[in-house]
Amino acid sequence: MTLCAQEIRDTARLRLNKQIATNTFFDKSKSTNDRLNAIKGMGYPEEATFNRLISFARDKSEDKDIRLAALKKHRYDQAYFNTVLEILADPAEPASLKAGLIKDIGQRTTFRIPAEMRQQFQSALRARLDDPDQSVRVNAYRVLVAAHDIVAVDKLVENLRQGANFTIPLEDGIELLDMDGSSKHFTTIRPFLNNPNPKVQAQASRALANDPQSRQAIVGLATNKRTNKDIRTNALRGLAREDDNFMNYAITIILDAEESADIRYDAMKNAMGRLNYHKVPDTFQIRFAQAVERVAAGRPARTSDGKELTAEAKQLLAHLQKYFPAIGRFYRLRK
């Protein structure tokens, strides 16, 4: 068989599979799971298929997940845009469909779209900031705050400062202000650093890592073994990004055999991140490599998600020796 003949056969097989997937998705007698699995094999739809996708998305008798899948498969054009905005504006539409569509259109919309469409988009999502369903509100805030929408940001700040009846989970609100630029919102976030909810305190610890007034308290949370693990993890992540003294206490944590494997791993991971994105003096690079070497030669320990600490340390040490000249020279001379 010639290569050309094989290519023809392969093309024909792909077209057949695409047609089968398309037919299955639009077949209402099939189960929802079968139809949702089928759309994954549909490939890029034909022109006529786009029209059917819009028709099914508008059909309120259809399963909400089928409608969402149809719109996610559709190209980003005026028909898609109008259909999404119509569904978002309809109080009778399912909340999960609205939440999914907000996420989809948010990921696909750029602010290079025409000004009129951009205004419609912003208006539609701003209206959903007060939606009765929390998942819809959260997704609307996520899309708008990521675009630094002043209406959404101001509304979020007001919501967090009022001290009660929060319209979205506190931890999500703090995360969003961090996304907008935590340095603009220190006054709003600071009170949550002592919140009794560990999820809230964890997000506040991460967001306030570059706040001079909060730094000492966050270092204390990160290094205290009695602190909730999620709070320590978030504190370490934020401090690695912001604190010039991070390597000092990170190395101490890495060397402490009494520390949990999770926290030691987080300290290694975040210290590695600091080496990648900040200028770390050679002396601290070498101290870090020596700490990792100690872990690699130490007692095996496993993190809660199954990582073997000594094996991870061995891989990291090899990486450090290969890609960081000061560390590479130190180990070559030591030989």
C-alpha positions in Angstrom: 0.0 0.0 0.0 1.4 3.4 -1.0 1.7 6.2 1.6 -0.8 8.2 -0.4 -3.4 5.4 -0.2 -2.8 5.0 3.6 -3.3 8.8 4.0 -6.6 8.5 2.1 -7.8 5.7 4.3 -6.8 7.6 7.5 -8.6 10.7 6.3 -11.7 8.6 5.5 -11.6 7.0 8.9 -11.3 10.3 10.7 -14.3 11.7 8.7 -16.4 8.7 9.6 -15.5 8.9 13.3 -16.3 12.6 13.2 -19.7 11.9 11.6 -20.5 9.2 14.1 -19.6 11.5 17.1 -21.7 14.3 15.6 -24.7 12.1 15.1 -24.4 10.6 18.6 -24.2 14.0 20.2 -27.4 15.2 18.4 -29.3 12.0 19.0 -31.7 12.7 21.9 -32.4 9.0 22.3 -28.8 8.5 23.6 -27.8 8.9 27.2 -26.4 12.2 28.4 -23.0 10.6 29.2 -22.8 9.0 25.7 -23.6 12.3 24.1 -21.1 14.3 26.2 -18.4 11.7 25.4 -19.2 11.8 21.7 -18.7 15.6 21.4 -15.1 15.1 22.5 -14.5 13.2 19.2 -16.4 15.7 17.0 -13.4 17.7 16.0 -13.9 21.1 14.5 -17.5 21.3 13.4 -18.8 21.7 9.9 -20.7 25.0 9.1 -24.1 23.3 9.3 -23.1 21.8 12.7 -22.5 25.2 14.2 -26.2 26.0 13.5 -27.3 22.8 15.2 -25.1 23.5 18.2 -26.8 26.9 18.7 -30.2 25.4 18.3 -29.5 22.7 20.9 -28.0 25.3 23.3 -31.2 27.4 23.1 -33.5 24.4 23.6 -34.6 24.6 27.3 -35.9 21.0 27.1 -32.4 19.8 26.6 -30.2 18.7 29.5 -28.2 21.6 30.9 -24.9 19.8 30.4 -25.7 19.2 26.8 -26.5 22.8 26.3 -23.2 23.9 27.9 -21.2 21.4 25.9 -22.8 22.6 22.7 -21.9 26.2 23.4 -18.3 25.3 24.5 -17.9 23.5 21.2 -19.2 26.4 19.1 -16.8 29.0 17.8 -16.6 32.4 19.4 -18.8 34.5 17.1 -21.8 36.7 17.3 -24.2 33.8 17.5 -22.3 32.3 20.4 -22.0 35.6 22.2 -25.6 36.5 21.8 -26.8 33.1 23.0 -24.6 33.1 26.1 -25.8 36.6 27.1 -29.4 35.7 26.6 -29.0 32.6 28.8 -27.3 34.7 31.5 -30.0 37.3 31.5 -32.8 34.7 31.9 -33.8 34.1 35.5 -35.4 30.8 34.6 -32.1 29.3 33.3 -30.2 26.8 35.5 -27.5 28.2 37.7 -25.0 25.6 36.8 -25.5 26.4 33.1 -24.9 30.1 33.8 -21.8 29.4 36.0 -20.3 27.2 33.3 -21.0 29.7 30.5 -19.5 32.6 32.5 -16.3 30.6 32.9 -16.3 29.6 29.2 -16.9 33.1 27.8 -14.5 34.6 30.3 -11.7 32.3 29.1 -12.5 33.0 25.5 -13.1 36.7 25.5 -10.2 39.1 24.8 -10.5 42.8 25.3 -9.7 43.2 21.6 -13.3 42.6 20.8 -15.3 45.5 19.5 -16.1 48.2 22.1 -19.9 47.5 21.9 -19.4 43.8 22.5 -17.0 44.5 25.4 -19.6 46.8 27.0 -22.3 44.2 26.6 -20.0 41.5 28.1 -19.1 43.7 31.1 -22.7 44.6 31.7 -23.9 41.0 31.5 -21.3 39.8 34.0 -21.8 42.8 36.4 -25.5 41.9 36.6 -24.5 38.4 37.7 -22.5 39.7 40.7 -25.8 39.8 42.6 -27.1 36.5 41.1 -29.1 34.4 43.6 -26.7 31.5 43.1 -23.3 31.7 44.7 -21.4 29.7 42.0 -22.7 32.2 39.4 -21.6 35.2 41.6 -18.2 33.7 42.2 -17.5 33.0 38.5 -18.7 36.4 37.5 -16.3 38.0 40.0 -13.5 35.8 38.8 -13.8 36.8 35.2 -14.3 40.5 36.0 -11.6 40.9 38.6 -9.1 39.1 36.4 -9.8 41.9 33.9 -9.4 44.5 36.8 -13.0 45.6 36.2 -13.4 48.6 38.6 -17.1 47.9 39.3 -16.4 44.3 40.4 -13.4 45.2 42.4 -15.1 48.1 44.2 -18.1 45.9 44.9 -15.9 43.1 46.3 -14.0 45.5 48.5 -17.2 46.9 49.9 -18.5 43.4 50.5 -15.5 42.3 52.4 -15.3 45.5 54.5 -18.9 45.3 55.7 -18.0 42.4 58.0 -21.0 40.2 57.6 -23.4 38.7 55.0 -20.6 38.1 52.5 -22.0 37.3 49.0 -19.1 35.0 48.1 -16.9 32.8 50.3 -14.3 34.9 52.1 -11.4 32.9 50.9 -12.5 33.4 47.3 -12.9 37.1 47.9 -9.3 37.5 49.3 -7.9 35.4 46.5 -9.5 37.7 44.0 -8.1 40.8 45.7 -4.7 39.2 45.6 -5.3 38.6 41.8 -6.2 42.3 41.4 -3.0 43.2 43.2 -2.9 42.7 47.0 -0.8 45.8 47.6 -3.9 47.9 46.6 -6.0 46.1 49.3 -3.9 45.6 52.4 -6.3 47.5 54.6 -9.2 45.3 53.4 -7.3 42.0 53.8 -5.4 42.6 57.1 -8.3 41.8 59.4 -8.7 38.3 57.9 -5.1 37.3 58.9 -6.6 36.3 62.3 -9.8 34.8 61.0 -10.8 31.5 62.7 -11.5 29.9 59.4 -8.2 28.2 58.2 -9.2 28.6 54.5 -9.6 32.4 55.0 -6.5 32.7 57.1 -4.5 30.7 54.5 -5.6 33.1 51.6 -4.9 36.1 53.7 -1.4 34.8 54.6 -0.6 34.4 51.0 -2.1 37.7 49.9 -0.4 39.8 52.7 3.1 38.3 52.2 4.3 41.6 50.7 2.7 43.7 53.4 5.4 45.1 55.7 2.9 45.3 58.6 1.9 41.7 58.3 5.3 40.1 57.3 6.4 39.1 60.8 3.1 37.5 61.7 3.1 35.5 58.4 6.6 34.3 58.9 5.5 33.1 62.4 2.6 31.2 60.9 4.8 29.6 58.2 7.4 28.4 60.8 5.1 27.3 63.6 4.5 23.6 63.6 1.2 24.0 65.4 -0.2 26.1 62.5 -2.7 24.5 60.2 -0.9 22.9 57.2 -2.9 24.8 54.5 -2.1 28.1 56.2 1.6 27.2 56.3 1.6 26.1 52.7 0.0 29.4 51.6 2.2 31.5 53.8 5.4 29.8 52.4 4.2 30.3 48.9 3.6 34.0 49.4 6.8 34.6 51.4 8.9 32.8 48.7 7.7 35.4 46.3 8.1 38.4 48.5 10.5 38.0 51.4 14.3 38.4 50.8 14.9 36.5 54.1 12.9 33.5 52.9 15.8 31.1 52.3 16.9 31.4 55.9 13.8 29.8 57.4 13.0 27.7 54.4 16.4 25.9 54.8 15.7 25.5 58.6 12.4 23.8 57.8 14.0 21.6 55.1 16.6 20.3 57.6 14.1 19.7 60.4 13.5 15.9 60.5 10.6 16.5 62.9 8.7 18.6 60.4 6.0 16.9 58.3 7.0 15.6 54.9 4.4 17.9 53.3 5.9 21.1 54.8 9.5 20.1 54.1 8.5 19.4 50.5 6.7 22.8 50.2 9.7 24.5 51.6 12.0 22.8 49.0 9.5 23.6 46.2 9.1 27.3 47.1 12.9 27.7 47.7 13.4 26.3 44.2 10.9 28.8 42.9 12.8 31.6 44.5 16.0 30.5 42.9 14.3 30.5 39.5 12.7 33.9 39.7 14.9 35.9 42.1 18.6 36.7 42.5 19.7 34.5 45.4 23.3 34.9 46.7 25.6 32.0 45.9 26.1 31.3 49.6 22.4 30.7 50.0 22.2 28.6 46.8 24.9 26.3 48.2 23.2 26.1 51.7 20.0 25.2 50.0 21.7 22.5 47.9 23.3 21.1 51.0 20.0 21.0 52.8 18.4 19.1 49.9 21.4 16.7 49.9 20.7 16.0 53.6 17.1 15.2 52.8 18.1 13.0 49.9 20.3 11.0 52.3 17.9 11.0 55.2 15.0 8.8 56.4 12.4 8.1 53.7 9.1 10.0 54.2 6.0 10.3 52.0 3.9 13.4 51.5 0.1 13.2 51.9 -0.3 13.1 48.1 2.2 10.2 47.7 5.5 12.0 46.9 8.6 10.2 48.3 10.6 13.0 49.9 14.1 11.5 49.5 13.5 10.6 45.9 12.2 14.1 45.2 15.3 15.6 46.9 17.7 13.4 44.8 16.0 14.7 41.6 16.1 18.3 42.8 19.8 18.0 43.8 20.8 16.7 40.4 18.8 19.6 38.8 20.6 22.2 41.0 24.0 20.8 40.2 23.3 20.9 36.5 21.6 24.3 36.1 23.0 26.5 38.9 26.7 27.3 38.2 27.6 28.2 41.8 26.2 24.9 43.1 27.8 22.9 40.3 31.2 24.4 41.0 30.8 23.7 44.8 30.1 20.0 44.2 32.8 19.6 41.6 35.4 21.1 43.9 34.2 19.0 46.8 35.0 15.9 44.8 
